[in-house]
């Protein structure tokens, strides 16, 4: 199937005109329909039309996508009914060969691609970055492995008696927030496990706070461990999308393998995780629009010399289910997004601090956790920070204090 372009050709132009005539009241309102407008805004803000491409998993999405016309090539797949696996995979291979990144828009996959031909191919040949739901549309990014460097490990890491990790592939450094750290794990099974295992790849800061992680069955779920055969090569790609606002600096990259049902980790190197690398993150060339950052609470909290533009909180390790209630003694993870003023005032502090208060517990720290003091911030910079605080079972109201200003963040979900 030939590549479609939202910006080229009289047919596409005519379709866009018809879409503008017929669709605006319906498609322009995110509350009325799946948020294609937000998806298009994100693609326009983060993508490069010369190097990136949009993949739609249902041909019927093409008319909707043309309405937003952000100037990127797009291709709807599978093109046939019933889907032609070989033809779909050939098209994917051809059209992504010279691309840097793929923006994938998945909708009604049970009807359009029941066998997940598109997503499984991407899982085997690309590196999945971030993923979120926009209404009933699942929006994900995949990075193609250009610039990937692979090295055979001097000593393979043995995960119990299940498999050995013998090769590691990493994207070139340095990376900036919003980009994807590609992590390629190459496994050699020692036996076929009885249980389905998952792999977690995590990026940690100097305080061992998780900055971003990717959990899943190997190869995007297309190669479950119960189907592994002794001695075969398992290619397992993971993409870690670096959160916007992540402070520049050095981080630790670790990997672990765990039972999908119990969460119990396999032992490796006298522990339960192995350090893979120490990647560096640099500042982005330009700040992203705050509107495209997924935030649990989008706000503008004025703390005098700066503002908090958003925040999220959830039970520790439950970012995927933020409404999960906490019991007394459990930890709450809090993520804050700060916006430096522009220009920076003459009295801009070298190391501004903040304080979280939850019940009788409090946690005090520099705004960005200590390794990126405010004296190093630049005008207008977006800075993300993550903290933990224990819920003691008393007052569930969460507060944030900076200097002499105190703001209420909200009532955390908890078990009475």
N, C-alpha and C positions, 0 to 999 in steps of 0.2 A: 504494500500500500504506500503511495507517495506521501511524503511528509507534508503536513498542513501548516500553513502560516497564518496567524491572525492578522498580519499586516500586509499580506500580499495577495494580489489577484482580484479581478473584478467580482468573481463569485463570492469570495470572502467578504468583500466590501458590501455587496448586495445583501448578504446574510446579516452583516452587522447592522445595516440600515433597517432591515425587517425586524431585527431583534430590538433595536431602539424604539421602533414604532409599537411593537406588540408587548414587550416584556417589562419596561421600567417599573410600573407599580408593584410588580410581583417579585422581581429579582433584586431590586435595589434595597429592599427592606430585609436585613438579616433576621429579624424576628419572624418574618413571614415565610422564609425559606432558608435552606442551608446557606451558610455564609460564604458564597463564592466571592463576594466583594472583598471580604477580609483576606481570603486566599490570594486573590489577584493583587491586592495591596502588598502582601508579604513578598510575593514573587517579584513585583516591581522594585521593592526596596532592597531585596537581598540578592537578586539574581543578575546575571549578565546575559543579555539576549544573544550574544555571539557565542557563548560557551555552554549555556544551560538550555534545558528543554522541559516541557510540561508533558506528562503522560497521564491521559485520562483512561480509566479502565472500562468505560462504557461509551460507545459511539454516540449515544443520545446526549452526552454531556457537551459535545462540541458546540451546539447552538448556544448553550448557556455560556460557555467559556468565551465565545466570540463576542458576546455582549460586552464583556469587560475589557477586551483588547488591550493588553499591556505590552504588546510587541514581541512576544516570545513564540518561537515555534512550538507547536503542540502536535501530539499524535494520539488518537483514540484507539485503544486496543482492549480485548481482541476485536478484530474487524469483522469476523464471520460468526454466524450462528448455524450450527454449534461451533464453538471455538476451535480453530485449527492450531494445535499446540506448536507444531513444527514451523508453520508460517508465522505465528506470533513471535516465537523466539528468534527467528531469522530477522524479522523486522526490528525487534529490540536490539539485537546485536549490531545491525547496520546503523540504526539511527542514534545509538548512544556511543558509538565507537570514538568519536572525537569530542564528546561532551565532558564537561567538568562535573556538573551536578544535574540531578533529575528531581523535579518537583512532581510528586505523584498524588493524584486526586482519586481516591477510591470511593465509589458509591454503588450501592446495591450489588455487591459482589456475588451474592447468592444467585442472582439472576444473570449478571453480565459475565462473571468469570468464576464459576462454581469451583473449579479446580485450582484457583489462584495461580494461573499460569504466569501472569504478569508479575505478581508479587514474589512468587518463588524464584523466578528468573532473576529479578533484582536482588533478592536475598543471597543468591549464589554468586552473582557477578559484581555487585556493588556493595557499598557500606551504608547501612541505614542510619540516618541521623535522628533528628527529632520527629515526633509524630503527635498529632493532636486531633481532636474531633471538632469540626465546625458544623454544628447541627448533626445531621446524619451523614455528613461527608467526613471521611478520614483523610487528613492531609499529612504527607510525609515527605522527607527529603532523603535522597540516596546520592552518595558521592561515588564517582567512578574512580578506579584505582590508579589513575595517572600520578606519577611521582611517588609511588609506594616503594619503600625500600624493605627488602626481606633479608633476614639473616638467620642462618642455622645456629641454634644455641650450642655452645660448647658442651654443656651438660643439660640434657633434657630434664624438664620438671615432671616428676612422676606423681600423678594424682591417684593415690591408693594403688590398687592393682587394676584400675580401669583403663587408663590411657596415659600416654606421655605427650607433653607439649614440646615439640622438637624444633619448631621454627616460629619466628615472630616477624610480622610485617607492620611497619608504621609509616604514616604519612610524613612528609617532609616538614620540618620545623622551620621557623616558628609559626604558630597559628594565632589568630585573633578571635575574640568572642564573636559568635555567629557562624564560625567555620566549623568543619567537622574533623575531629581527630579520628583517622582511620586506623583500626587495630585489626590485623589479620592473624588469627591463631591457626596453627597447623598441628593437628592432632594425629597420633597413631594409636588406635585402640589396641589394648592388650587382651581384651575379651569383649563379649557383647553383654552390656549391663542388663539386669532384669528390670530396672526401673528407669524412668525417663529423668534425665539429668538436665539441669540448666546451667548456663555459664553467666556469670556476672563480671562485667568489666567496669571498674570505677576509677574516677579521677579524684584524688584527695588533696586537700590543702595542707599547710604546715601543722594545722590543729587536728588533722585526720577527719575533717568535715568532708562529707561527700559533696563535690561540686556538681558532678553529673555521673550517671551510671546507665548501663545498658544491660538488661537481663533478658535471656531468652534461650530457647533450644538452639542447638548449633545450626548454622547456615540459615538463619531467619526462620527456623522451625521446619525446614525442608529435609533435614537430616537428623531425626531424633536418635538419641543414643541407643534405643532398643533395636534400631536397625543397623547399628555399626557392625562391621566385620573385622575380625582380628587382622591387624597389619595393614589395612587400607589407609589411604590418605584422606583426612577429613579437613576440608577448607572451611573455616568458620570466621566470617567477617562481621565486625562490629563497628558501628559509627557512633562516636560520642560528640553530639552537637554541643559546642561550648556555649554556655548560657551568656546572653548579652549582659554586659556589665561586670563580667568576671575580671578581677584585678590582675594586672600583669605580674608575672613572677614564675617561679618554678613549682611544679606540682608532682605528685606521685601517681603512677598508673599501676593498678593492681588487677589481678584476675583470680576468680575462685570458681569452683564447680560445686553444685549442691543438688540435693534431692528435690525434685519439683513438688512433691507432696509434703514432705516433712520440713524442708528448709535446712536440713543438716548438711554441712559442707564436707567434702572429701578432704582428707589430709594431704598436704603437699609441703615439702621442705620443712618438716617439723612444725608446721603451722596449718592454717586453713586458707591461706591466700599466698600468692606469689607476686612480688614486685616485678613489673615488666620494663618500666622505663621511668625517666624523670623529665617529662615534657615541659617546655617553656611556653608561656602565653604572653603575647604582646598586645599593646593597645590597638584598637581598630583605627583605620584611617579616618573614618567618620562615625559619628554616633548614630545608632539606629533610631527611627521614630519610636517613641514609647508605645504608640498605639498598636504595634505589631508584636509586642512582648506579651506572652501569655501570663496573666496575673490573676491570682485568686481575688485580690482586692485592688482595684485601680483607683487611685486617689491622689490628693495633693495635700500633704500634711506639712504645714509651714512651721519650721523649727528656727526661724529667725535668719540664721546665716546660710541655711540650705533647706531643701524640702525632700520629703520622701514621696516618690511618685507611685509606689505600689508595694504590696507585701503579700506574703502567703504564709500560712501556718498549718501544720498537720502533725498527727502522731508520728514519731520517728519511724522511718522506713515505710510510711504509708502515703507517700506523695501521690500515688495512683488512686487513693481513696481518702481525700482530705476530710471527709465528714466522719471518719472513723472516730469513735469516742475514746477518750483517754481514761484510764483508771489511775487512782492515786499511786504515785511512785514512778509513773511512766514519763518518758521524755517527749517534749514538744519541740519540733523543728520549726524555726522561724527564718524566713528569707525576706530581706529588705532590699529595696531599690532606692538609691539616693541619687539626687541630681545636684551637681555642684552649680553654684551661681555663675553667670557670665555677664560681665567680667568678674573675676574673683575680687572680693573687697580687700582693702589694704590691711585689715585686721584678720584676714583668713588664717585660722589656727594651723599649727604644724601637726597636731594629733588630736582631733576632736573625738570625743568618746560618747557612747550611748549606754543606756541601761534599760533592760527588759525587766518587768515586774509581773509575776503571776502568783497570786495568793501571797504566801509568806516567803516565796522564793524570788531571788533577783539574780541577774547576770549582767555584769558590766564589762565592756570591752571597747576598743577602738572601733570606729564605724565600719571599717572593712576587715576587722579581725586581727590587725596587728602588723601584717606584712606590707600593707599599703596605706601608710598614714596620709591624712588629708593634705599635708604639706606637699605631697607628690601629685595630687589631683590637678587636672587641667580644667580650665573654664568650660562649663557646660557638660562635663563628663558624667556619664551614667555609671554608677558603681553598685555592684551587687555584693551582699554579704549574707552569710548564713550562721545561725547560732542555735544552741540548744538550751532549754530551760526545763527543769523538772516541775511537773504538776503535783502538788502536795495534797490535793483533794479538798482544799479549802475554796477560796474565791476563784472561779474560773475566768475572771476578766483579765485580759492581757493588756498591759500598758507599755508604752515606749516613752523614754525620757531622753532628751538631749539638752544639755546645759540646764536652763531653768524652765524648759517647756515640757509639758507632759501631755501625751495624746493616748486616747483609748483606741486599741486595735480591734477589739471585739471579744466576744464570749466564746471560748473554745468548746468544742464538742466534748462532753465528758459523761461518765457514768456517775449518777447520783449516789 
